[in-house]
């Protein structure tokens, strides 16, 4: 019998899950880059003064840059220790930068 009335079979593999995440996240990467750039520009604008000597724009970029460096260092250490990577990891950088600026 080729047709079962109440029985459905769906194929589910880890590869299918990875492909699903990749297709959804890779489409949003330009938006994430734009969002991180806007957060960086916002922090530079808010913390800066319109004075050539006392401006703090570089301080705000150093703060955002330290979040990037911390993310890369933690990713490197996790890879060294053998932790599995997820396709959702690029989303974490956006959250960390947003919390760091706040």
C-alpha positions, 0 to 999 in steps of 0.5 A: 500500500503506497498511501497511508492515511495517518502515517507521514514520514519526514526526513530529518538530519543534521545536514538539513538543519545546517542548510536551513540555518545557513539559508536563513542566516546568510541572507541576513548577514548584510543586514547584521553588518549594517546594524553593527555599523550603525551601532558603532556610528551611534556610539561614536556620535553619542560619546563624542564632543564637537571639539578637535581635542576633547573628542571621544570618537576613538574611545567609542570605537575602541569599546566596540572593537574590544567586543569584537576582539573578545568574540574572536578570542572566545571563538578561538578558545572554544575551537581549541578546546573542541567545542562544536560551532553553531550556525547561530554564532554570528548572531551573538556578535550583534547581541554582544555589541548591542549590550556593550554599547548600552 
